[in-house]
Amino acid sequence: MARPYEESNSAVKTRRQQEDQRRMEFRRAIEHRCELRRLQQEINDYPELDAVNYWQAAPAASRQNVQQAR
């Protein structure tokens, strides 16, 4: 008689773990988005950094184009 209770208890436990996992993924996504927005605000406080970021990103993009051409 204890067997059906254990099976249903296991199913409930599994479902709760899956719900917790989904909640944590959602929370991490929200935290990541908030962090990106905060960093973007900080960067916008210093417009001169846009030129630095452009020059740093340009060589990386050209390296990718060279690798794709091979």
Rosetta silent file (secondary structure, phi, psi, omega in degrees, C-alpha in Angstrom):
SEQUENCE: MARPYEESNSAVKTRRQQEDQRRMEFRRAIEHRCELRRLQQEINDYPELDAVNYWQAAPAASRQNVQQAR
SCORE:     score description
SCORE:     0.000 S_00000001
   1 L     0.000  -27.054 -178.051    0.000    0.000    0.000 S_00000001
   2 H   -74.052  -20.173 -175.695    2.870    2.389    0.586 S_00000001
   3 H   -60.337  -50.476 -179.938    4.040    2.027   -2.982 S_00000001
   4 H   -60.160  -35.243  178.292    1.464    4.300   -4.740 S_00000001
   5 H   -65.107  -42.480  179.995    2.112    7.042   -2.184 S_00000001
   6 H   -64.315  -40.402  179.862    5.855    6.831   -2.775 S_00000001
   7 H   -65.439  -43.964 -179.918    5.377    7.016   -6.553 S_00000001
   8 H   -68.157  -36.501  177.940    3.086   10.031   -6.324 S_00000001
   9 H   -64.179  -39.530  179.384    5.433   11.655   -3.807 S_00000001
  10 H   -66.160  -39.997  179.174    8.327   11.086   -6.201 S_00000001
  11 H   -64.984  -40.827  178.551    6.368   12.642   -9.067 S_00000001
  12 H   -64.362  -43.479 -179.579    5.548   15.680   -6.931 S_00000001
  13 H   -62.648  -43.581  179.130    9.163   16.002   -5.883 S_00000001
  14 H   -63.033  -44.766  179.584   10.357   15.772   -9.498 S_00000001
  15 H   -61.456  -42.567  179.210    7.801   18.357  -10.637 S_00000001
  16 H   -64.735  -39.148  178.010    8.839   20.752   -7.868 S_00000001
  17 H   -63.545  -41.190  178.643   12.499   20.344   -8.765 S_00000001
  18 H   -65.108  -41.629  177.290   11.715   21.127  -12.402 S_00000001
  19 H   -62.937  -42.588  177.711    9.694   24.196  -11.367 S_00000001
  20 H   -61.563  -41.069 -179.917   12.536   25.352   -9.123 S_00000001
  21 H   -63.765  -44.169  178.029   15.002   24.883  -11.956 S_00000001
  22 H   -61.860  -42.856  178.876   12.826   26.948  -14.322 S_00000001
  23 H   -61.155  -42.665 -179.337   12.453   29.670  -11.701 S_00000001
  24 H   -66.452  -39.923  177.363   16.215   29.814  -11.153 S_00000001
  25 H   -62.138  -42.847  179.144   16.883   30.029  -14.908 S_00000001
  26 H   -63.446  -43.981  179.971   14.353   32.837  -15.168 S_00000001
  27 H   -63.219  -42.380  178.564   15.885   34.639  -12.194 S_00000001
  28 H   -62.946  -39.504  179.006   19.399   34.308  -13.643 S_00000001
  29 H   -63.203  -42.030  178.900   18.162   35.705  -16.957 S_00000001
  30 H   -64.435  -44.717  179.495   16.606   38.688  -15.171 S_00000001
  31 H   -62.926  -39.577  179.006   19.786   39.297  -13.163 S_00000001
  32 H   -63.372  -44.088  179.671   21.890   39.033  -16.317 S_00000001
  33 H   -63.409  -42.820  178.481   19.660   41.535  -18.098 S_00000001
  34 H   -62.462  -40.626  178.954   19.820   43.942  -15.144 S_00000001
  35 H   -64.356  -42.724  178.038   23.607   43.654  -15.080 S_00000001
  36 H   -62.906  -41.737  178.735   23.845   44.377  -18.812 S_00000001
  37 H   -64.099  -40.410  179.090   21.586   47.407  -18.442 S_00000001
  38 H   -63.692  -44.644  178.998   23.664   48.693  -15.513 S_00000001
  39 H   -63.888  -40.376  178.913   26.886   48.285  -17.471 S_00000001
  40 H   -63.025  -39.495  176.605   25.350   49.980  -20.492 S_00000001
  41 H   -62.781  -42.303  178.731   24.338   52.924  -18.313 S_00000001
  42 H   -63.529  -40.236  178.848   27.865   53.168  -16.951 S_00000001
  43 H   -65.710  -39.927  179.738   29.298   53.113  -20.457 S_00000001
  44 H   -65.555  -21.078  176.606   26.838   55.791  -21.557 S_00000001
  45 L   -69.726  -19.609 -178.445   28.154   57.994  -18.752 S_00000001
  46 L  -126.409   83.113 -176.795   31.497   58.086  -20.613 S_00000001
  47 L   -61.269  -23.962  179.914   30.853   58.699  -24.338 S_00000001
  48 H   -67.559  -18.452  178.341   34.586   58.794  -25.059 S_00000001
  49 H   -72.738  -19.437  178.285   34.684   55.056  -24.323 S_00000001
  50 H   -60.039  -39.947  178.967   32.608   54.383  -27.452 S_00000001
  51 H   -65.844  -40.695  178.944   35.650   55.172  -29.588 S_00000001
  52 H   -64.278  -46.442  179.348   37.826   52.829  -27.511 S_00000001
  53 H   -61.186  -37.799  178.753   35.236   50.045  -27.736 S_00000001
  54 H   -63.190  -45.780 -177.686   35.005   50.551  -31.499 S_00000001
  55 H   -70.558  -29.028  176.422   38.749   50.232  -31.985 S_00000001
  56 H   -74.037  -36.264 -177.230   38.919   47.174  -29.738 S_00000001
  57 H   -77.318  -31.143 -176.241   36.040   45.461  -31.544 S_00000001
  58 H   -60.096  -47.854  179.296   37.277   46.229  -35.064 S_00000001
  59 H   -62.829  -36.206  179.647   40.381   43.969  -34.974 S_00000001
  60 H   -64.776  -40.680  179.858   38.335   41.063  -33.553 S_00000001
  61 H   -66.496  -40.169 -179.667   35.791   41.390  -36.364 S_00000001
  62 H   -68.492  -33.034  176.255   38.509   41.474  -39.019 S_00000001
  63 H   -65.132  -39.001  179.180   40.107   38.335  -37.523 S_00000001
  64 H   -65.282  -39.944  179.225   36.768   36.531  -37.767 S_00000001
  65 H   -64.290  -38.865  179.081   36.409   37.554  -41.418 S_00000001
  66 H   -65.723  -42.311  179.683   39.888   36.208  -42.176 S_00000001
  67 H   -64.617  -37.140  179.456   39.096   32.894  -40.477 S_00000001
  68 H   -69.610  -31.502 -178.684   35.856   32.536  -42.425 S_00000001
  69 H   -70.717  -23.296 -177.905   37.653   33.199  -45.715 S_00000001
  70 L   -72.262    0.000    0.000   40.010   30.261  -45.155 S_00000001
